[in-house]
Amino acid sequence: MRALIAAAAGLALAFALVLTLTAVGTPTGKTSPKPMLTTVPSHP
């Protein structure tokens, strides 16, 4: 029974966290116009 209560409390906490993040919204910002420069290591 304790495990069921703990699972329900964890689920409620996770749901509240998701609702809080949804209410806050996305952060204002913009992406960089420059592409990310990455290099692939040469295959031996």
C-alpha positions in Angstrom: 0.0 0.0 0.0 2.9 2.4 0.8 4.4 1.7 -2.6 1.1 2.6 -4.3 0.8 5.9 -2.3 4.5 6.7 -3.2 3.9 6.1 -6.9 0.7 8.2 -6.8 2.6 11.0 -5.1 5.4 10.8 -7.6 3.0 10.9 -10.5 1.2 13.9 -9.1 4.5 15.7 -8.5 5.6 15.0 -12.1 2.2 16.2 -13.4 2.4 19.4 -11.4 6.0 20.0 -12.7 4.8 19.6 -16.3 1.8 21.9 -15.7 4.1 24.5 -14.2 6.6 24.4 -17.1 3.7 24.6 -19.5 2.3 27.7 -17.7 5.6 29.4 -17.7 5.9 28.9 -21.5 8.9 28.8 -23.8 11.9 31.1 -23.0 12.3 34.0 -25.3 15.3 33.7 -27.5 16.4 33.1 -31.0 18.6 30.6 -32.8 21.9 31.5 -34.2 21.9 32.1 -38.0 25.4 30.5 -38.2 25.4 26.7 -38.6 27.2 24.7 -36.0 30.6 23.7 -37.3 31.5 20.1 -36.5 34.2 17.8 -37.7 34.0 14.1 -38.2 37.1 12.2 -37.0 38.8 10.4 -39.9 38.3 6.7 -40.0 41.5 4.7 -39.4 
